[in-house]
Amino acid sequence: MNVHVGGQMLISAILQQNRMVDTNGKISRRVTAISEIVPGKEITLNKIFEWNTTSSRFLPVDVKEVVEKSYRLQEIAKVNGWSWQEVVNQLVTRMCFLSKLLFEGKTKFDVVTDELEKFYYDPIRRHSIVLEATSIDGSGNIHFG
């Protein structure tokens, strides 16, 4: 990838997508890795998430491990004056928000866009979503109701 140093800051992540064949022979496309681009003289890819075919989920599941691995999240913390724990809290809040959308069956583009707008412009609603979560299982799935 030949990207000028100035342009590297405009690209923050790369999703790797592959064709997968399940046990029934059905072919589907899956995101298999998510890497962030670390700006510098040379482009460096920092793999943050990887699809585990055995467990059929992304790893790592632990939010703290994601924050430790991520150059971008550490930069966001510096810019915002956040502690490491605040970055973890911000990610958990967003995980709860996205999980709630799935729980409520809100997956259409226009609906998700409207919900995202509400999420970012209504801090009380944003934090109440976390309080509505009933549990988080060992796989990192957030449950409601």
N, C-alpha and C positions, 0 to 999 in steps of 0.2 A: 504494500500500500504506500503510494507516494503522496504524502500530504505535507504541505508546508507547515513549519512550526506554528505559525499564527493560526492556521486552520485546525490544528490538533485540539485546541481548546474548545472548538465547536462540536467536536465528536466526543461524547463522554462514554459511550458503551457500544459494544458489538454483540449482537445475538447470533449464535451459530445455530443453524437449522439443518436437520438431516431427515432423510426419508427413513422411516422405521417400519419393520414388519412385525406384527404381533404374532402370538402363538396360533391364531386362526388364519394366518396368512394375509390379514388385512394390512394394507399399506397406508400409513399416515405420515404427516410431517410434524416433527416435534422440535421445539427449541431444546438443544442439547447442552448448550453452555452460554453463560453470560459473562463477558469479560469487559472490564473497564479499560480505557486507554489512559495511560499515565503519560502526561506531556513531558517532553524533554528533547534533547538533540536527536535521539532515535525514538521511534514509537515503541513503547513497551505495553504489552497486553498483560493485565492482571486478572486471572480467572477468579471470579467471585462465586459463581454458582455453576454446578455441573449436574446434569440429569443422570440419575442412577436408575438403570433399567430394571434391576432386581427389585428395588423397593418402589419403583414408579413414582419417584419424587425428586425434587431438587435438593442437593446437599451443598453447603451445610444448612441445617435446620435452625441451629442456634443463632439468634440475632446478634449476640455478643461476638460470636466468631466472625460474622459478616462484617461487623464494624471494625474488628481487629484487622481483617484482610483488606479492607477497602481504602485505597488512597483517597478517592473522591469523598467518601464520608468523613474522613479525617480533615480534609480541606474545608468541607461544609461546616464542620464543628468550629474550626479556627475562624472562619469568616463570620459566623453567627455568635461567637463567644460561648459556645455550648460545651458542657462537660461531656465526657465519654458516655455517661449514663443518660444525659439528655438526648444524645443521638440515638441510643437504644430505645428510649421512650418514644421518640418521634417515629422510628420505624415500626414499633409495636402499634402505635396509633394508626398508622397507614395500613398495616396488616389487618387490623380490626375493621377498618373502613372497607377495604377490598373484600374481605371475607363476608361482611354484612351484605354487600352488593350481591355476591354470589348466593348467599342464603335467601335473599329476597327475590332471586331470579332476575336481577337487573343487569343484563348483559348487552343490551342494544346500545350502539354508539351514542345516539342522542340522549338516552337516559343516563348513561355513564357520564357523559359530558356535563349534564345538568347536576348530577350528584357531586361530581368533582368541584364544580363551581360553588355549590353549597358548602362542601367540606372546607374549602379554603377561605371562604368569606364569612363563615359562622363558627367562631372558635368554641362557643358553648356546645353546639351540635357535634363538632369534631371531637371534643373530649367526652361527650356523653356516649358516643359509640363504643368507646373503650369500656365504659361502665356497664353497657348492655351485654358484653361478652360474658357467657356463662362458664366457659372453660377453654383451656388450651391443652390438647392431647400431646403425647410424646412425639408425634410426628410434626408438631408445630401447627396443626390445624386449629383454628379458632371456631368455637361453637356458640350459637345464639339460641335463645328460646328454649 
